[in-house]
Amino acid sequence: MNTEHQNRHVYWNPYFGGFLLGLLIIFTFYMTGRGLGASGAMKSSVVAIVDKVAPTHAENNAYYSKYIDEDKSPLNTWLVFEAIGVLLGAFISGSLGGRIKLKVEHSPKITSRRRLWFALGGGVLFGLGAQIARGCTSGAALSGMAVLSTGGFITMMAIFGTGYVVAYFFRKNWI
């Protein structure tokens, strides 16, 4: 059998995927009164960990104390379950498509270690930016644009514009 054909993956049409994402956003607004978001789940997780490890600090901290409720865990929010569902769905999709492998995708011009450090650094910067902006790509930009929020459009332009500019300086690591 042709090995090129064996390694070939069939992906959904991106326009169809975008259409389904639009339907999901409409459904989410209808069911919850707000759009999608992923950074809220991370925030809830951090608050729960800090509250468990250093409860006095969490109670006395202006940021953490806003999210701590004696009767309810910070993890008891639909955003946490959304994030868990995304991870499970990705695992199921990858399993069904035969794409689950432990490997690091990178250019021959950089090492796996450098690629992982760049990924970690980018993730940390994006996470900090999501907290400063009070939402991530899906929450601030995608859901914001779905309700025609000016902030949603500005956020999306800032994310893609910054990504485009920064990619210029790091392009030799991938080209």
C-alpha positions as CSV (number, residue, x, y, z in Angstrom):
1,M,0.0,0.0,0.0
2,N,1.2,3.5,-0.8
3,T,2.7,5.0,2.5
4,E,1.8,8.5,1.4
5,H,-1.9,7.5,1.2
6,Q,-1.6,5.8,4.6
7,N,-0.3,9.0,6.4
8,R,-2.8,11.3,4.7
9,H,-5.5,12.7,7.0
10,V,-8.9,13.9,5.9
11,Y,-9.9,17.1,7.7
12,W,-13.3,18.9,7.7
13,N,-13.7,21.8,5.4
14,P,-12.8,24.9,7.4
15,Y,-15.9,26.7,6.2
16,F,-18.1,23.9,7.4
17,G,-16.3,23.9,10.8
18,G,-16.7,27.7,11.0
19,F,-20.4,27.3,10.3
20,L,-20.8,24.7,13.0
21,L,-18.8,27.0,15.4
22,G,-21.3,29.8,14.6
23,L,-24.2,27.5,15.4
24,L,-22.5,26.5,18.7
25,I,-22.1,30.1,19.7
26,I,-25.8,30.8,19.0
27,F,-26.7,27.8,21.0
28,T,-24.4,28.8,23.9
29,F,-25.9,32.3,24.0
30,Y,-29.3,30.9,24.0
31,M,-28.6,28.3,26.8
32,T,-26.3,30.3,29.0
33,G,-26.8,34.0,28.1
34,R,-23.2,34.4,27.2
35,G,-20.7,33.2,24.6
36,L,-17.9,30.6,24.5
37,G,-14.7,31.1,26.5
38,A,-11.7,29.0,27.6
39,S,-9.7,31.3,29.8
40,G,-12.4,31.4,32.4
41,A,-11.9,27.7,33.0
42,M,-8.2,28.3,33.6
43,K,-8.9,31.2,35.9
44,S,-11.3,29.0,37.9
45,S,-8.7,26.2,38.1
46,V,-6.0,28.6,39.3
47,V,-8.3,30.1,41.9
48,A,-9.3,26.6,43.2
49,I,-5.6,25.6,43.4
50,V,-4.6,28.8,45.3
51,D,-7.6,28.5,47.6
52,K,-6.6,24.8,48.4
53,V,-2.9,25.5,48.8
54,A,-3.0,28.9,50.5
55,P,-6.5,29.7,51.6
56,T,-5.6,32.7,53.8
57,H,-3.8,34.3,50.9
58,A,-6.7,33.6,48.5
59,E,-9.2,35.1,51.0
60,N,-7.0,38.3,51.5
61,N,-6.2,38.7,47.8
62,A,-8.5,41.2,46.0
63,Y,-8.4,39.1,42.8
64,Y,-8.9,35.6,44.2
65,S,-11.4,36.6,46.8
66,K,-13.9,37.7,44.1
67,Y,-14.2,34.1,42.9
68,I,-14.2,32.3,46.2
69,D,-17.6,31.3,47.5
70,E,-18.0,29.3,50.8
71,D,-20.9,27.3,49.3
72,K,-19.6,26.7,45.8
73,S,-16.2,25.5,44.4
74,P,-14.6,27.8,41.8
75,L,-14.5,24.7,39.6
76,N,-18.3,24.4,39.7
77,T,-18.9,26.5,36.5
78,W,-20.0,25.5,33.1
79,L,-16.7,27.0,31.6
80,V,-14.7,24.2,33.4
81,F,-17.0,21.6,31.9
82,E,-16.7,23.2,28.5
83,A,-12.9,23.0,28.7
84,I,-13.1,19.3,29.8
85,G,-15.5,18.6,26.9
86,V,-13.1,20.2,24.4
87,L,-10.2,18.1,25.7
88,L,-12.3,14.9,25.6
89,G,-13.7,15.7,22.2
90,A,-10.2,16.4,20.8
91,F,-8.9,13.1,22.3
92,I,-11.9,11.2,20.8
93,S,-11.4,12.9,17.4
94,G,-7.7,12.2,17.4
95,S,-8.3,8.5,18.4
96,L,-10.9,8.0,15.7
97,G,-8.6,9.6,13.1
98,G,-5.5,7.7,14.2
99,R,-3.7,10.9,15.0
100,I,-2.7,10.4,18.6
101,K,1.1,10.2,18.9
102,L,3.6,11.6,21.3
103,K,5.7,13.8,19.0
104,V,6.8,17.4,18.7
105,E,6.2,19.1,15.4
106,H,9.0,21.5,14.5
107,S,11.2,22.7,11.6
108,P,14.5,20.9,10.9
109,K,16.1,24.3,11.8
110,I,15.2,24.1,15.5
111,T,15.3,21.4,18.2
112,S,12.3,19.9,19.9
113,R,13.4,21.5,23.1
114,R,13.5,25.0,21.6
115,R,10.1,24.4,20.0
116,L,8.6,23.4,23.4
117,W,10.1,26.5,25.1
118,F,8.7,28.7,22.4
119,A,5.3,27.0,22.8
120,L,5.4,27.4,26.6
121,G,6.4,31.1,26.3
122,G,3.7,31.8,23.8
123,G,1.1,30.1,25.8
124,V,2.1,32.0,29.0
125,L,2.0,35.3,27.1
126,F,-1.3,34.5,25.5
127,G,-2.7,33.5,28.9
128,L,-1.6,36.7,30.5
129,G,-3.0,38.7,27.6
130,A,-6.3,36.9,28.0
131,Q,-6.5,37.9,31.7
132,I,-5.5,41.5,30.9
133,A,-8.1,41.6,28.1
134,R,-10.7,39.9,30.3
135,G,-11.1,37.1,27.8
136,C,-9.4,34.8,25.3
137,T,-9.8,34.5,21.6
138,S,-13.0,32.6,21.9
139,G,-14.5,34.7,24.7
140,A,-13.4,38.2,23.9
141,A,-13.0,38.0,20.1
142,L,-15.2,35.3,18.7
143,S,-18.2,35.7,21.1
144,G,-17.7,39.4,21.1
145,M,-17.9,39.6,17.3
146,A,-20.9,37.3,17.4
147,V,-22.8,40.1,19.3
148,L,-21.2,42.8,17.1
149,S,-19.2,44.2,20.0
150,T,-16.6,46.8,19.0
151,G,-14.3,45.3,21.6
152,G,-14.7,41.9,19.9
153,F,-13.5,43.2,16.6
154,I,-10.7,45.2,18.1
155,T,-9.6,42.1,20.1
156,M,-9.6,39.9,17.0
157,M,-7.6,42.5,15.0
158,A,-5.1,42.9,17.8
159,I,-4.6,39.1,18.1
160,F,-4.1,38.5,14.4
161,G,-2.2,41.7,13.9
162,T,0.2,41.0,16.7
163,G,0.6,37.4,15.6
164,Y,1.4,38.5,12.0
165,V,4.0,41.0,13.2
166,V,5.6,38.7,15.8
167,A,5.7,35.8,13.2
168,Y,8.0,37.9,11.1
169,F,10.7,37.8,13.8
170,F,10.3,34.1,14.5
171,R,9.7,32.8,10.9
172,K,13.2,31.3,10.5
173,N,12.4,28.8,13.2
174,W,9.6,27.3,11.0
175,I,10.4,28.0,7.4
